[in-house]
Amino acid sequence: MANQITKITLNGLNCCNMGDATEADAAGYREWIAKELEAEYPGVELELNEEDSTLSVVVEFDEEDDWQEARYHQEDVQHFCESAWERCNWEWAQ
């Protein structure tokens, strides 16, 4: 049976890590990325942190016995978050 993602944590979502973004811009991005993640990974618990951490994306699973599958899911979520930055239109930051 496939591992199910139970929680996704994104760290470092503060304005200092977003180029010229203001505090309001960063708050808008956190709201936007939460909606994107909820749509892509329904039912998964989300934690969005402004503080920096060693890992920017942390993924937790119901069972982590299958290391290879867990790694695949981690990479999938990491890629999703990186591509989300590129496709975000920042419409609230006008």
Short mmCIF file of the C-alpha atoms (twelve columns), coordinates in Angstrom:
data_MODEL
# 
_entry.id   MODEL 
# 
loop_
_atom_site.group_PDB 
_atom_site.id 
_atom_site.type_symbol 
_atom_site.label_atom_id 
_atom_site.label_alt_id 
_atom_site.label_comp_id 
_atom_site.label_asym_id 
_atom_site.label_seq_id 
_atom_site.Cartn_x 
_atom_site.Cartn_y 
_atom_site.Cartn_z 
_atom_site.pdbx_PDB_model_num 
ATOM 1  C CA . MET A 1  0.000  0.000  0.000   1 
ATOM 2  C CA . ALA A 2  1.274  3.464  -0.883  1 
ATOM 3  C CA . ASN A 3  2.362  5.872  1.806   1 
ATOM 4  C CA . GLN A 4  -0.035 8.729  2.312   1 
ATOM 5  C CA . ILE A 5  1.243  12.221 2.991   1 
ATOM 6  C CA . THR A 6  -0.170 13.372 6.318   1 
ATOM 7  C CA . LYS A 7  1.573  16.732 6.775   1 
ATOM 8  C CA . ILE A 8  3.497  19.262 4.711   1 
ATOM 9  C CA . THR A 9  5.563  21.953 6.424   1 
ATOM 10 C CA . LEU A 10 6.962  24.942 4.528   1 
ATOM 11 C CA . ASN A 11 9.616  27.003 6.280   1 
ATOM 12 C CA . GLY A 12 11.206 30.363 5.500   1 
ATOM 13 C CA . LEU A 13 8.044  32.019 4.168   1 
ATOM 14 C CA . ASN A 14 9.024  35.494 5.337   1 
ATOM 15 C CA . CYS A 15 9.420  38.631 3.242   1 
ATOM 16 C CA . CYS A 16 13.224 38.576 3.607   1 
ATOM 17 C CA . ASN A 17 13.306 35.382 1.531   1 
ATOM 18 C CA . MET A 18 11.046 36.822 -1.173  1 
ATOM 19 C CA . GLY A 19 13.184 39.487 -2.800  1 
ATOM 20 C CA . ASP A 20 11.448 42.875 -2.729  1 
ATOM 21 C CA . ALA A 21 8.281  41.547 -1.086  1 
ATOM 22 C CA . THR A 22 6.691  43.470 1.755   1 
ATOM 23 C CA . GLU A 23 5.217  41.854 4.868   1 
ATOM 24 C CA . ALA A 24 1.773  42.104 3.214   1 
ATOM 25 C CA . ASP A 25 3.117  40.503 0.020   1 
ATOM 26 C CA . ALA A 26 4.573  37.614 2.017   1 
ATOM 27 C CA . ALA A 27 1.305  37.130 3.907   1 
ATOM 28 C CA . GLY A 28 -0.527 37.047 0.576   1 
ATOM 29 C CA . TYR A 29 1.891  34.436 -0.767  1 
ATOM 30 C CA . ARG A 30 1.443  32.251 2.324   1 
ATOM 31 C CA . GLU A 31 -2.322 32.382 1.814   1 
ATOM 32 C CA . TRP A 32 -1.963 31.644 -1.904  1 
ATOM 33 C CA . ILE A 33 0.463  28.697 -1.494  1 
ATOM 34 C CA . ALA A 34 -1.763 27.192 1.203   1 
ATOM 35 C CA . LYS A 35 -4.674 27.125 -1.252  1 
ATOM 36 C CA . GLU A 36 -2.444 25.633 -3.958  1 
ATOM 37 C CA . LEU A 37 -1.231 22.888 -1.616  1 
ATOM 38 C CA . GLU A 38 -4.766 22.160 -0.372  1 
ATOM 39 C CA . ALA A 39 -5.926 21.703 -3.965  1 
ATOM 40 C CA . GLU A 40 -2.965 19.478 -4.926  1 
ATOM 41 C CA . TYR A 41 -2.838 17.460 -1.694  1 
ATOM 42 C CA . PRO A 42 -6.403 17.424 -0.279  1 
ATOM 43 C CA . GLY A 43 -6.778 16.469 3.364   1 
ATOM 44 C CA . VAL A 44 -3.103 16.977 4.202   1 
ATOM 45 C CA . GLU A 45 -2.269 19.012 7.307   1 
ATOM 46 C CA . LEU A 46 -0.305 22.155 6.417   1 
ATOM 47 C CA . GLU A 47 2.117  24.159 8.515   1 
ATOM 48 C CA . LEU A 48 3.468  27.408 7.068   1 
ATOM 49 C CA . ASN A 49 6.319  29.034 8.967   1 
ATOM 50 C CA . GLU A 50 8.010  32.371 8.490   1 
ATOM 51 C CA . GLU A 51 11.117 31.196 10.333  1 
ATOM 52 C CA . ASP A 52 14.002 29.721 8.371   1 
ATOM 53 C CA . SER A 53 14.952 26.097 8.874   1 
ATOM 54 C CA . THR A 54 17.523 23.666 7.547   1 
ATOM 55 C CA . LEU A 55 14.820 22.174 5.303   1 
ATOM 56 C CA . SER A 56 12.431 24.477 3.486   1 
ATOM 57 C CA . VAL A 57 9.966  21.628 2.796   1 
ATOM 58 C CA . VAL A 58 9.254  18.790 5.218   1 
ATOM 59 C CA . VAL A 59 6.849  15.990 4.332   1 
ATOM 60 C CA . GLU A 60 5.458  13.513 6.870   1 
ATOM 61 C CA . PHE A 61 3.786  10.200 6.024   1 
ATOM 62 C CA . ASP A 62 1.452  7.725  7.650   1 
ATOM 63 C CA . GLU A 63 4.198  5.081  7.445   1 
ATOM 64 C CA . GLU A 64 7.811  5.783  6.567   1 
ATOM 65 C CA . ASP A 65 8.998  2.184  6.186   1 
ATOM 66 C CA . ASP A 66 9.396  2.516  2.419   1 
ATOM 67 C CA . TRP A 67 12.300 4.963  2.202   1 
ATOM 68 C CA . GLN A 68 12.272 5.062  -1.610  1 
ATOM 69 C CA . GLU A 69 8.590  5.999  -1.812  1 
ATOM 70 C CA . ALA A 70 8.967  8.564  0.981   1 
ATOM 71 C CA . ARG A 71 11.848 10.160 -0.935  1 
ATOM 72 C CA . TYR A 72 9.735  10.277 -4.105  1 
ATOM 73 C CA . HIS A 73 6.931  12.096 -2.267  1 
ATOM 74 C CA . GLN A 74 9.386  14.529 -0.659  1 
ATOM 75 C CA . GLU A 75 10.843 15.386 -4.064  1 
ATOM 76 C CA . ASP A 76 7.360  15.709 -5.589  1 
ATOM 77 C CA . VAL A 77 6.229  18.217 -2.947  1 
ATOM 78 C CA . GLN A 78 9.535  20.118 -3.180  1 
ATOM 79 C CA . HIS A 79 9.137  20.413 -6.955  1 
ATOM 80 C CA . PHE A 80 5.497  21.503 -6.571  1 
ATOM 81 C CA . CYS A 81 6.496  24.294 -4.162  1 
ATOM 82 C CA . GLU A 82 9.350  25.481 -6.381  1 
ATOM 83 C CA . SER A 83 7.125  25.590 -9.466  1 
ATOM 84 C CA . ALA A 84 4.388  27.340 -7.472  1 
ATOM 85 C CA . TRP A 85 6.757  30.270 -6.915  1 
ATOM 86 C CA . GLU A 86 7.237  30.559 -10.679 1 
ATOM 87 C CA . ARG A 87 3.533  30.388 -11.567 1 
ATOM 88 C CA . CYS A 88 2.299  32.719 -8.818  1 
ATOM 89 C CA . ASN A 89 0.870  35.930 -10.308 1 
ATOM 90 C CA . TRP A 90 1.217  38.033 -7.122  1 
ATOM 91 C CA . GLU A 91 -2.055 39.810 -7.968  1 
ATOM 92 C CA . TRP A 92 -2.461 41.029 -4.356  1 
ATOM 93 C CA . ALA A 93 0.946  42.789 -4.467  1 
ATOM 94 C CA . GLN A 94 -0.078 45.632 -6.781  1 
# 
